[in-house]
Amino acid sequence: MKSWRRNFNKNNINKFTKLLEQVRWQDVKLVSETNAKFEWFISKLTFLFNKAFPLRQRVIKKTYQATWITQGIKKSSKNVR
């Protein structure tokens, strides 16, 4: 089975903060509408977030569970202990 995850380590966090520092935030002042400013901000933030913390596909190892151990055996082992 596979799942998608992001890696939030110190290197990626530092990369994200450096990317945020490089953005020209004065450009948002050029936009007159509030909704457009918000859309610009969210799109920029999302782009940088995805760049700093990319989705990685990981393989989830299937855990082996003994199927021959029944509830009755589990109860009996608890009583014996």
Secondary structure, DSSP 8 states (H G I E B T S, - for coil): -EEEEE---HHHHHHHHHHHHHS-TTHHHH---HHHHHHHHHHHHHHHHHHHS-EEEEE-------TT--HHHHHHHHHH-
